[in-house]
Amino acid sequence: MRSFAVHCGRRVLGAAATVLVASAAVYGSLRLMPGDPVLAVSGASRLSPDQIEALRQRYGLDQGVVTGYLDWLGHALRLDLGTSLSFQTEVGTLVSARLGVSGLLIAYAAILALVLGLGTALVSAVRGGLADRIATAAAAVATATPSFVAAIILLAVFAVGLGWFPATGAGSGFADRLWHLTLPAVAMAIAVFGVLARVGHAALRAELDREHVEAARGRGVGGAALIARHVVRNALAPLVTVIGVMVASLFVGTAVVETAFGLDGVGSLLITAVSRRDFPVVQGIALIAVLLFVVVNTVVDLVLPLLDPRTARGVKA
Amino acid sequence: MKVLEKRAKDTTDGTAADALDIRGLGLSLGPVPLLADVTVRVARGETVGLVGESGSGKSLTARSALGMLPRGARATGRVTVAGRDVLGAGRAALRDVRRHRAAMVFQDPRSAINPVRRVGDHLTEGLRARGVPAKAARSRAADLLAQVGIRDPRGALRRYPHEFSGGMLQRVMIAGALAAEPDLLLADEPTTALDVTTQAEVVGLLRRLQAERGTGMLFVTHDLDLAAAICDRIYVMYAGRIVEEAPGAALFAEPAHPYTRALLEASPSLHGRAEIRAIKGAPRALAEAPSGCAFRDRCPRAVEECAAGVPETRSHGLSAVACLRPGKEAA
């Protein structure tokens, strides 16, 4: 038990180190980019050199990269991500106001992709035959469909053509919001569905061919019990890793889909911020994305020994 | 109690039937024949060896007792376990055979036991499926572990397979096989994956448990010496057919089939057999065997008539042997 605590502690420390390195990259890449953000934001309105200097100072651009980074990191640790250049609002406020829409969209897409992807994987791996071939083809097409293509097709067919779903907006109230978010969620889920269907199929197929499954059949274990206890249970460990990464990647996917469907979420905020060179917002969202990936991966790592006790061996050593 | 009830039930539905009765079993996969005319009988309480090189079809034969045929294989002949037909059995009947009548101990416990479930789950799965309540199943499982010589059986129930050594895990598998209180124990090379010292212990354990319970045991091995040491009777397989059947000791002392003799001469012995002689050529599967006697292309005693047809089984001394020229005298 103590060793498990040590294991957890190590994992968390490692995760913190990863975030630290990534934060340096996030800050550095924006600072090293050519072009002056202040000039870009001020745009046509001609500012006097004094005003420009004042703005540069306000956003810490007068400092060197290292001191600037430390300053930014110090504030970020206190949950202060700075102020947006173009909105003149705190980055934290901008993001959290949009987190509701984006969070629901991600959850919706994740549930769709998980249920349909793993369901398809299960049916195709266990049934085989025609179901397997159809599922494999569908998964290949889905994997190869970028979300912006899916978004355009869905808009053309279900919003414009059939008029079943609205084309833009996030709606108000839970049911209305779900209705509005359905097409965007499907657009985001399609590629993830494809990956999960394929990876899930491979993982389940590999487990189905194991000798212990055959041995269990020989003991008279069959049907759903055999699949649940000896196939799905064993495939969980390899699958959870992939599921974690795929679900985290949905956060990044919101950028394209929210823009396509005119949703005011974190993703569309990121696109706007990039086009306006609003670097505090871009840095803030990038840092949140990194944090999300690291948290998901750490959770996956901590869950794995519970799913496959053999991976816990390293814990004791 | 349970044991007594079941035995009583068995006798009422008219069976002092053999634990295993395979008659004229033929197996083919599309155009490829795998087994031909295999007849194997295991009486209750009897230990029967099934010996042959790899590819001879001994594992296929043993698995047919559980109705575990290769995918798409066609079977002819008859297989009954404790009087119950296996080849023609429907789902429910086959499940009954697998759960209550016959149980298999596999070669490699590491790959035959689900690595991500606890040993207790492995042992109680069958019991729970029969409707034994969870608590009773656990104490029964602990009993079984104690019987196969696992220390701290209660604690062992909570552990995972990778926490056991190969030999200990094979004991767990034996305990699992016995949980079904089967009439027939199928041991498919149960010691091949183990250390030599562990082998002896596991064989001893199998023998003891089998004798105590009056279970019939089919012991599949490529080790003729081991088979001769523990089996009441031995079948020797070559290229998907039974080529000789004899009492264990007789087979050892006086092998009738040239293949059996060659097998004995090819294995090292503690009892100072003169020299080890390899059998020339490679073992054949049934599909690639020559016409007539499958062994004739490797046989030192082969004559022209051997090609004419598959030799009928005839008795020679204590053996039943499928050979035109059985016995010892030089060609």
Interface residues (C-beta under 8 A of the other chain):
Chain A: R210 E211 H212 E214 A215 A216 R217 G218 R219 G220 V221 G222 A225 R229 H230 R233 N234 A237 L307 D308 P309 R310 R313
Chain B: R63 L66 M68 R91 L94 R95 D96 V97 R98 R99 H100 A103 M104 F106 D108 S111 A112 I113 N114 P115 V116 R117 D121 E125 G126 A129 Y160 H162 G176 A180
